[in-house]
Amino acid sequence: MPDTLKDIRLFRQQCLINGQWSDADNKAVLSVSNPATNEKLGVVPDCGAAETRRAIAAAAAAYPAWRARTPLERGNLLRAWERAIRENLDDLARILTLEEGKPLAEARGEILQGASYFPWYAEECRRVCGEVTPAFRPGTQVLTRHEPVGVAAAVTPWNFPFAMIPRKAAPALAAGCTIVIKPASRTPYSALALAELAQRAGIPAGVVNVLTGKASAIGGEIAANPTVRKLSFTGSTEVGKRLAADCAPSLKRLSLELGGNAPFIVFDDADLDLALNLAMANKFRNAGQTCICANRFLIQRGVYEAFAEGLARRIKGLRVGNGLDPDVTMGPLINAKAVARVDGMVRDALAKGAQLIAGGKPHALGGNFYEPTLLTGLRKDMQIFQNEIFGPVAAVMPFASEEEAVALANDTPYGLASYVCTRDLGRSWRMLNALEYGMAGVNDAALAAAETPFGGVKYSGLGREGGREGLLEYMETHLALLGGLV
Ligand code: NAP
């Protein structure tokens, strides 16, 4: 990997604890491989509870001075971090594609999207104003202020190894918190490159710490340690629930960005070309490995055939391969286990009567590649209807009425993203009110932005990232009562 980078110092194989690049105490390492080739990229430290305690202590030691800086000063450092990212965009995109597999163009998009959280929160933290409440007793004055929660921790997934870090670190640092970050073991290098750039930007030692290693040991220490006042986790619902339980004894504040099962609903009156373009961009980005990917295409009967035909035509235009090839539009899945999982869901659907229109098996390229797949005749008893697919499989199901579409869409314990394509304004509004999801896109499907609150309901999580709300997730509301003022 280092040979192919302009700046080899961005490829870090150590953790950053208190401004020092460190190995695991026992020098143990984890191997990291390229999902497109299964070749080894390098190693990272296999840290555990002891290193995590040290990182938390470093974040606690750095906290008072960081918190004491003005929002403008903190914001200037966030902007410097953003500049360092933009200056190194090519190398960062290469690292991201090599460790995660997504095409280079998508990697660049993810990095620029992630970087956009820094300037947004650099400004937003200057506007966290408190309130003066009218006196409720003579001779008193009440002030409400927003204060940083203290040391924060972030645990992030492999599917967006870069963007998930700024989404958490930018609001945390802007609020005045310091942070300990644990990236996914399969994709640690984007997070370590970000730590290197944080140092170059002048962010003080201990303010940002990045640890790699055993999830249960690092996560266990983060959850149990009372110094950590906030955990922001993005990953599976299963691990999110476990972490929530583990954090209960120390009553930490929690943000949980978990799995989804997004309905993509197309009505007869929709602009079909627009719906198809949105469906393709939404479903096949990152080979279908995104939490807001359309999982169930619910299509009204009048356009069902035309939608399926249009999707099949577009799917044939996808070019599968190594993301470093500029012509490739869809990369591999993350590993062999993911390929087997997705294939199992396709087999389940076919056994229960789905029709295969395109793809449907591991790709001839071998390794972790899977064919972009289209199934029609999706039914409620199929695994694909019930579970997050996390792969390049589009499954289409017909419906007759608006009521039926709502009932099908809400028939899941998940509630992250939902999509509706219609040209009827009244129907758009009725759907927005009826869909039990944290987010809904009408005639648009790109939901994540620094300016907007991203998050889910039900089994899709707690809290929001982005927007004004994302900053308040790292702040406590403090009440100051001044008496004796007569
Ligand atoms: P995952 O297995 O839950 O892992 C996520 C992170 O949690 C990784 O860093 C993992 O570390 C760590 N982890 C695993 N077990 C842990 C434990 N016992 N204690 C503490 N940390 C632990 O999820 P994933 O497969 O990486 O990511 C895919 C999932 O993330 C999907 O369900 C997707 O929908 C969801 N996701 C949600 C959003 C959102 O914003 N809602 C965004 C992206 C992804 P290791 O890598 O070391 O195992």
Residues whose N, C-alpha, C, O or C-beta is under 5 A from the ligand:
A	BS01	NAP	V155 T156 P157 W158 K182 P183 A184 S185 R186 G213 A215 S216 G219 G220 T234 G235 S236 T237 V239 E257 L258 G259 G260 T290 C291 S460
